[in-house]
């Protein structure tokens, strides 16, 4: 197994946190509309690719779910 070097991760984390806060704010702008939609319309919105923020959020979610946080962390 390779060694994991965590040097500089605090700085990187701070930089990423700024961007995460930006995507959270952008997602909040969509939340009211999202909560009123049916599941079918939500799927269509994500699949359409017309909303780059929603596409980014969905891709990040899938990556984390599939590679780090499966259902076992929900239990």
Phi, psi and omega in degrees: 000137180285151176282145179255118180265117182260014178299134177080004183288333178295316178295315179298318179301317179297319179295315180293322181302322177302315181290321178298319178297326177293316180291325176298318178295319178295321179292324178300326178295335182266345192300315182299314179295315181304316183293338180271350186274153173285164178300319180299318180290325176298314179298319179296320179299311181297314184290338185294329182073008183276347181242099186299329179291316179295319178298316178298313180299317180297317180294321177295315178303310181298318180299312180295316179300314186282336186248339184227317190238077176285192182298336182299333179279343177283341184271000000 
